[in-house]
């Protein structure tokens, strides 16, 4: 893509809004309100984890088939449709359906957020970043998504607190559902609104949308992409980084189980993480473009490993609240930095722009398998050993995947880490 054809700034802003909005209902609300979600849907950790597993199984197929779709159609049309359908699912979510229906809903969200959305979002971000600003593009994307998620989380906490007219400790199931329903409905409305904005305004005035699509994706082209060493390594890197990202879901529960905070206090911890994400994403994106993105990716896994070991050893218990937040922040810096950069190194890995959707689909087929197993694994570890011990087991899991991710990232540095490769 030529520099003169660089997409405008508002293109990225809309992409950021869409990039987090589509995941608010299936994931962000559960991250911020996990104890409340368990209560109002009458679930335990394993049951909620199995809902995520259903999402993951559908997503697995959606990554593979949705990737080539992103190379055939303009991103904004697919993204808008994904947002509208996801918001429609929120109307079902707000009825607090039975467990079987809830699993079907998560499968539906696996289709709307992945088949129609994921690869188009990554491809559109590469388009905006051009040749020399991939770190900035993906850093701003993930950081901006984090900010949008934080704002949604803050809004959700405010709405929940406003409509919950009794003390949290004695609130009945009906009272908690009444308040949380408004959180779901307000989120659904905003997701649908973002879809309208994307369709109307996320256009490429200086670049014909047809210039970044192909009429047909052949099996030989898929094989050509799959044989790239960068694609294989990114499968492992993203798998390990995504396990870390999934594990950040338990911090609000950790705040309740180990630090003994109430539901609002634990939700505030989740919101704190959401505000940390944009800062990390933006800073790491700028730093990466000024040096070597693949090296920063390697360092992010090292930081995540160190932070996870601190929690796994049981050090974070009966400590001042500020030290608890600092401990969380160490893990968050590593996890969020890796998440911001793992697609930013596609440029250095010599993956053609026009086949970005296909490459992302293939990479994600393996890289996002934690959607299938991570939630259930965490739920099992937490329920099998209640309290601090269960959380320690979860963080040993994070330490293992952070170590494996660091090894794969180091190999990527060896193959593609030269400065010349990072910017051409």
Secondary structure, 3 states (H helix, E strand, C coil): CCHHHCCCHHHHHHHHHHHHHCCHHHHHHHHHCHHHHHHHCCCCHHHHHHHHHHHHHHHHHHHHHHHHHHCCCCHHHHHHHHHHHHHHHHHHHCCCCCHHHHHHHHHHHHHHHHHCCHHHHHHHHHHHHCCCCHHHHHHHHHHHHHHHHHHHHHHHHHHHHHHCCCCCCCCCHHHHHHHHHHHHHHHHHHHHHHHHHHHHHCCCCCCCHHHHCCCCCCHHHHHHHHCCHHHHHHHHHHHHHHHHHHHHHHHHHHHHHCCCCCHHHHHHHHHHHHHHHHHHHHHHHHHHHHCCHHHHHHHHHHHHHHHHHHHHCCCCCCCCHHHHHHHHHHHHHHHHHHHHHCCHHHCCCCCCHHHHHHHHHHHHHHHCCHHHHHHHHHHHHHHHCCCHHHHHHHHHHHHHHHHHHHHHHHHHHHHHCCHHHHCC
